[in-house]
Amino acid sequence: MRFLITALIICSLLAGCASTPKQAVSSVKIEEIKPRYIETEQFKRISEYMSGKEYSGDRIILRTTPEQRTGYYFTLILDEDVRRLPKGTVIIGEFYTPKSVEPQTHEFTLPSKRTSTKEIFIGLTGQDWPEKNAVPAAWRFAIKDANGKLIGEKQSYLWGL
């Protein structure tokens, strides 16, 4: 009997530890940024043809013009799972593009419901990226918590010049 009670206590403790959510991170490293132009068709999945709604799967996709998918994207690859970022996390992207000699600045708020991934797709879409064959001259990304505290950043080599 004593063995059974001890086993139940140990199992309960282990189950409690396994179900405890991980704490939000206070800093994150952007390990890599992959820039590329993506057409709308590259986002379509079979389920979209049936339902008519975009299916992002396990990707987090943030766009300057949410209803338009074609554009220039930056895939931010983090060292932590996106779900560990604090609630209210904001990504600020600054870009030198062919559209203007002044940098464009866009703010993207991470959704409260997030899939388990280390990648975030940031898209300059619609009027923010009208040229298919152009590339940005320089870029910088800052990740901030809900209070505005910087928790991660990365910039292109040319940004610092």
N, C-alpha and C positions, 0 to 999 in steps of 0.2 A: 504494500500500500504506500509506504513511504517513497519507494522508488517511483511509483506512478505519479505522485504529487510533485516530486522533484522534476520529473521529466516534463510534466505539464507547465511548471513554472519556467523552466529553461526554454521550452517551445514558445511560451507567451512572450518572454523577453526577446527572443530572436525575431519573432514576428513583429514586435513593436519596433525594433531597430530597423528591420527591413522596410517597414512602411513609413518611416520618418522621412519627410521630404528634405532634400538637400537645401542648405541655406543659400541665399542669393550671394553672388560674388561681389566683392568690392572693387575688383580690377579684372580686366580681361585684355588679352593680347590679340591683336589682329595679326595672325601669322602670315597671311598672304591675301592679296587682292588680285582677282583675275578679271580684267576688263575685256568686254567683247560686245559686238552688235548682235542682237537677237531679234528675229522676225516673230510675228504672232503665231505662225504655224508651228514653231518650235516649242511652244507652250501647250499646244493642244494635245489632249489625251483621248482615248477611246470613250471614256465616260462622258466627256464633254459633248461628243456628238449625240449621245443618247439623252443627256439631261439638259444640254444647252448652257450649263454653268461651268465656269472655269474650275478645274481641279488642280490644286497646287501640290497635292500629295504631301511629302515630308519636307517641302521647301517653304521658306518664308520669303515672300516676294513683296517688295515695297516699291511703288512707282510714283513719279511726280504727277502723272495723269493716270489714276487707277483704271479708268475704262479703256485705255489704250495700252497695248502690250508691246508693240514694236518700238525698239529704242536701243540705247546704249546702256549696258548693264555692267555693274561692278559686283562681283561675287566676293563678299568678305568672308574669309575663313578664320574662325576664332579658335582659340585654344580651349574654350569651354563650351558646353552645351548652351544653346540660346535660352533654354528654359531656366537656366541658373542666373540669367541677368535679372536685375531688380525690376519690379513692376514700375511702369512709367518710363522705361528706358527710351532714350531718344538718340537717333543717329543723325549727326549733322554732316552733310556732304557739301564740299566746296569744289567747284570745277572751273577750269579755264577751257572754254569750248569755242568752236568756230563761230558760234552765235554772237559772242560779245568779247571785247577786250577786257572787260571787267569780269571778275569771277562770279559765277552763279552760286547761290547758296540755297540748299533745300534741307528741310528738317523732316525726318521720318520717325514716327512713333511706332515702336514695336507693339504688335497686338498682344492683348492679355492672354489669349489662347495661343500657345506655340507648340509646334511639333518638336520632337527630339532631333536636333541637327546642330551642326557647328557652322553652317553656311547661311548667309543672308544675301539675297539678291536685291540690289539697289538699282532701280531703273530710271534713266532720264528718258521719258516717253512723251509723246504728243509734240507740242510746240517747243518743249525743252530739248529735243534732239531731232531736228528735221532732216539731217543729212546722213544718208546711209553709209557713205564711204569715208566719213570724217572720223577723227579720233581726238580725244581730249588732249590738250597740251600738258596739263598738270591737274592733280586732284589731291584732296585731303579729306579724311574722315575722322570724326570725333564721336565717341560713344559716351553719353552722359546719363547719370541716373535722374530720377524724378526731381531731385533738388538742384540739378545743374552741375553736380560734381563730375569731373572728368574721370572716367574709369578705363578708357582705352582710346588709342589714336594711332593713325598711320597715314603717311603722305607719300606721294611720288617723289622721286629724286628731283625733278624739275621744280616742284613746289618750293623747295628751300632755296632756290637760286634767285 
